[in-house]
């Protein structure tokens, strides 16, 4: 990796992790531009994000994976939360 590409470094992890701290210290010592990102582990949050960012790209021609009606939307998330427990 050349010096110009080092500004594209993103560290994904929890800042309290000793492994992430080690990487952060190394990047600081090297004066490398970087960005810390906190991971998202909840799949329902990721699904909702994808559905909002890429609307109208359903494989079956539909505009959304999730219901657009507010009541149906809430019911969908209720059952998703119920199944996860």
Secondary structure, DSSP 8 states (H G I E B T S, - for coil): --GGGGGGEEEES-TTSHHHHHHHHHHHHTT--EEEE-----HHHHHHHHHHHTTT--TTS-S-SS-SSHHHHHHHHHHHHHHH-
